[in-house]
């Protein structure tokens, strides 16, 4: 059994660790990050079980992406493509593009989650989103999809569009 001193020291150490977590410098992501830190500190302070402190989790379970969120991502990217003078200046694999998307309040998710959603789920299955072929070509080009994969996706998109 732990003494109250040991429990207090464990709690102090965990609180110090939580407070050292980095959050974005500005925008809605900063507010969410600070709120999550406060929520964790509250949970640590309320806890009476020192062994369970290291496994504390937030009350928010992971949320699945909706079709509306996927479309919001695609719309944002398409608008960037339309406004850009040179398509090769849009870098979807970097951080800045996705941070701006989140900071504008388009989605209430971390930028890394939105980027991973686009690169790993939306882009390879772009044919599911009923896009005009020309839009899809530009998005695939900006997304850095290789030529063979791009042809496969466009073939499926044309097939779906002809069935509709």
MODELLER restraints for C-alpha pairs under 7 A, 6 or more apart:
rsr = mdl.restraints
at = mdl.atoms
rsr.add(forms.Gaussian(group=physical.xy_distance, feature=features.Distance(at['CA:7:A'], at['CA:50:A']), mean=5.65, stdev=0.5))
rsr.add(forms.Gaussian(group=physical.xy_distance, feature=features.Distance(at['CA:10:A'], at['CA:50:A']), mean=6.67, stdev=0.5))
rsr.add(forms.Gaussian(group=physical.xy_distance, feature=features.Distance(at['CA:11:A'], at['CA:44:A']), mean=6.32, stdev=0.5))
rsr.add(forms.Gaussian(group=physical.xy_distance, feature=features.Distance(at['CA:11:A'], at['CA:45:A']), mean=6.89, stdev=0.5))
rsr.add(forms.Gaussian(group=physical.xy_distance, feature=features.Distance(at['CA:15:A'], at['CA:41:A']), mean=5.81, stdev=0.5))
rsr.add(forms.Gaussian(group=physical.xy_distance, feature=features.Distance(at['CA:18:A'], at['CA:37:A']), mean=6.28, stdev=0.5))
rsr.add(forms.Gaussian(group=physical.xy_distance, feature=features.Distance(at['CA:19:A'], at['CA:37:A']), mean=6.68, stdev=0.5))
rsr.add(forms.Gaussian(group=physical.xy_distance, feature=features.Distance(at['CA:23:A'], at['CA:30:A']), mean=5.69, stdev=0.5))
rsr.add(forms.Gaussian(group=physical.xy_distance, feature=features.Distance(at['CA:23:A'], at['CA:33:A']), mean=5.40, stdev=0.5))
rsr.add(forms.Gaussian(group=physical.xy_distance, feature=features.Distance(at['CA:24:A'], at['CA:30:A']), mean=4.85, stdev=0.5))
rsr.add(forms.Gaussian(group=physical.xy_distance, feature=features.Distance(at['CA:27:A'], at['CA:103:A']), mean=5.15, stdev=0.5))
rsr.add(forms.Gaussian(group=physical.xy_distance, feature=features.Distance(at['CA:28:A'], at['CA:103:A']), mean=5.85, stdev=0.5))
rsr.add(forms.Gaussian(group=physical.xy_distance, feature=features.Distance(at['CA:28:A'], at['CA:105:A']), mean=6.88, stdev=0.5))
rsr.add(forms.Gaussian(group=physical.xy_distance, feature=features.Distance(at['CA:29:A'], at['CA:103:A']), mean=6.65, stdev=0.5))
rsr.add(forms.Gaussian(group=physical.xy_distance, feature=features.Distance(at['CA:29:A'], at['CA:110:A']), mean=6.86, stdev=0.5))
rsr.add(forms.Gaussian(group=physical.xy_distance, feature=features.Distance(at['CA:40:A'], at['CA:58:A']), mean=6.81, stdev=0.5))
rsr.add(forms.Gaussian(group=physical.xy_distance, feature=features.Distance(at['CA:44:A'], at['CA:53:A']), mean=6.41, stdev=0.5))
rsr.add(forms.Gaussian(group=physical.xy_distance, feature=features.Distance(at['CA:81:A'], at['CA:87:A']), mean=6.16, stdev=0.5))
rsr.add(forms.Gaussian(group=physical.xy_distance, feature=features.Distance(at['CA:87:A'], at['CA:142:A']), mean=6.69, stdev=0.5))
rsr.add(forms.Gaussian(group=physical.xy_distance, feature=features.Distance(at['CA:88:A'], at['CA:142:A']), mean=6.84, stdev=0.5))
rsr.add(forms.Gaussian(group=physical.xy_distance, feature=features.Distance(at['CA:90:A'], at['CA:142:A']), mean=6.66, stdev=0.5))
rsr.add(forms.Gaussian(group=physical.xy_distance, feature=features.Distance(at['CA:91:A'], at['CA:97:A']), mean=6.93, stdev=0.5))
rsr.add(forms.Gaussian(group=physical.xy_distance, feature=features.Distance(at['CA:92:A'], at['CA:143:A']), mean=6.08, stdev=0.5))
rsr.add(forms.Gaussian(group=physical.xy_distance, feature=features.Distance(at['CA:98:A'], at['CA:111:A']), mean=5.24, stdev=0.5))
rsr.add(forms.Gaussian(group=physical.xy_distance, feature=features.Distance(at['CA:98:A'], at['CA:115:A']), mean=6.28, stdev=0.5))
rsr.add(forms.Gaussian(group=physical.xy_distance, feature=features.Distance(at['CA:99:A'], at['CA:111:A']), mean=5.33, stdev=0.5))
rsr.add(forms.Gaussian(group=physical.xy_distance, feature=features.Distance(at['CA:102:A'], at['CA:108:A']), mean=6.79, stdev=0.5))
rsr.add(forms.Gaussian(group=physical.xy_distance, feature=features.Distance(at['CA:102:A'], at['CA:109:A']), mean=6.96, stdev=0.5))
rsr.add(forms.Gaussian(group=physical.xy_distance, feature=features.Distance(at['CA:102:A'], at['CA:111:A']), mean=5.92, stdev=0.5))
rsr.add(forms.Gaussian(group=physical.xy_distance, feature=features.Distance(at['CA:125:A'], at['CA:153:A']), mean=6.97, stdev=0.5))
rsr.add(forms.Gaussian(group=physical.xy_distance, feature=features.Distance(at['CA:126:A'], at['CA:153:A']), mean=6.70, stdev=0.5))
rsr.add(forms.Gaussian(group=physical.xy_distance, feature=features.Distance(at['CA:127:A'], at['CA:153:A']), mean=5.99, stdev=0.5))
rsr.add(forms.Gaussian(group=physical.xy_distance, feature=features.Distance(at['CA:127:A'], at['CA:154:A']), mean=6.89, stdev=0.5))
rsr.add(forms.Gaussian(group=physical.xy_distance, feature=features.Distance(at['CA:127:A'], at['CA:156:A']), mean=5.94, stdev=0.5))
rsr.add(forms.Gaussian(group=physical.xy_distance, feature=features.Distance(at['CA:127:A'], at['CA:157:A']), mean=4.28, stdev=0.5))
rsr.add(forms.Gaussian(group=physical.xy_distance, feature=features.Distance(at['CA:130:A'], at['CA:161:A']), mean=6.89, stdev=0.5))
rsr.add(forms.Gaussian(group=physical.xy_distance, feature=features.Distance(at['CA:133:A'], at['CA:154:A']), mean=6.94, stdev=0.5))
rsr.add(forms.Gaussian(group=physical.xy_distance, feature=features.Distance(at['CA:140:A'], at['CA:150:A']), mean=6.47, stdev=0.5))
